[in-house]
Amino acid sequence: MPSTMMKLRIALLIAASAGFLGLSFSQAQTKPEATAKIMALENKWNEAYLKADIASLDSLLVDDFIITVEDGNTYSKPGYIAHAGDKNVHVEVAEISDVKIRAHGNTAVVTGAYHEKGTSKGKPYEYRDRYTDIWMSIGGNWQLVASHFAVPFKG
């Protein structure tokens, strides 16, 4: 026959497990909402870049935002916004595809494919990249913290 101490331990273990499962379930219920919100923000960021919408870009990026671009250079928020507003660059196509979003609490990791085509100083260019974005909910407002673009290896 189990002792009183053993019964207490089992009861505490069951209560803790139920609490943990309840917490996990409540977080899982919010993931689809977060995923939909992040997808909308990814599209908004892409559209803002395409249209050189500086005000929208400014609102989407945290102040200490960092981006790594195809050639390995990194830019802060002011550097990226300056690039996006550069009158010598005309973006004709900016498309995302194969987007996968993983939400974890107040953070979301996005991976996908990116295609950009346009002209820079009158010369045509085209990129076909893979990208990773990190979004964070700060005070209930999702903002982009970091982004990384890489050209896939063709071997």
Buried (B, 14 or more C-beta within 10 A) or exposed (E): EEEEEEEEEEEEEEEEEEEEEEEEEEEEEEBEEBBEBBBEBBEBBBEBBBEBBEEBBBEBBBEEBBBBBBEEEEBBBEBBBEBBEEEEBEBEEBEBEEBEBEBEEEBBBBBBBBEBBBEEEEEEEEBBBBBBBBBBBEEEEBBBBBBBBBEEEEE
